[in-house]
Amino acid sequence: EAQVTQNPRYLITVTGKKLTVTCSQNMNHEYMSWYRQDPGLGLRQIYYSMNVEVTDKGDVPEGYKVSRKEKRNFPLILESPSPNQTSLYFCASSFSGGSTYNSPLHFGNGTRLTVT
Amino acid sequence: AQTVTQSQPEMSVQEAETVTLSCTYDTSESDYYLFWYKQPPSRQMILVIRQEAYKQQNATENRFSVNFQKAAKSFSLKISDSQLGDAAMYFCAYRPSSNAGGTSYGKLTFGQGTILTVHP
């Protein structure tokens, strides 16, 4: 089954304790991206990757890191989480370029992160 | 920078009736894509409908259709014969074309969302 898998689904942590949210897709998508969803603000893009070893900042990258060493994986790293990073996080992927240039995003099921 | 605005935080509709959700966007690009996504309480993001800016014909998917007004930069979603299962948060989203060049293609912008309630 074609899917984007995020883990964990729920995560409660304390300020300053490094964490990683994993994201993996099995559709051979070039493009992957991370979003955070907050009430009244919709989804805001954190980072995105056009392909392996190619990443770029979205609209709210502060406090986050990403890496794209393999095509299928795009982990989100919070080196020193703070309470303002409490949010619902989504990973998404799609094809890019060529005949699939209007490819819609496929989303993971989200990770609810609470930082106390 | 592109922006997407959904001016209706909440909407409600009676079952079997029609409702329209509004979305406006701002861009200097001429080639781009627009999407509507549905997020039910399960928080899964589900693609409802998409529109290519170069196409004048409005997209339709069963009970869902859009009114795309390129000059006005408006992209509203019409849900006909509303069903209880349509109750969800709806997001409008903008994506530049890959022809935009550079890495701007990677930037996808969402609106704030509209919560739709369907009354039986």
Interface residues (C-beta under 8 A of the other chain):
Chain A: Y31 S33 Y35 G40 L41 G42 L43 R44 Q45 Y48 S49 M50 D56 G58 D59 L88 F90 A92 S96 G97 Y101 N102 P104 L105 F107 N109 G110
Chain B: V4 Q6 P9 Y33 F35 S42 R43 Q44 M45 L47 R50 E52 F91 A93 S97 S98 N99 T103 Y105 G106 K107 L108 T109 F110 G111 Q112 G113
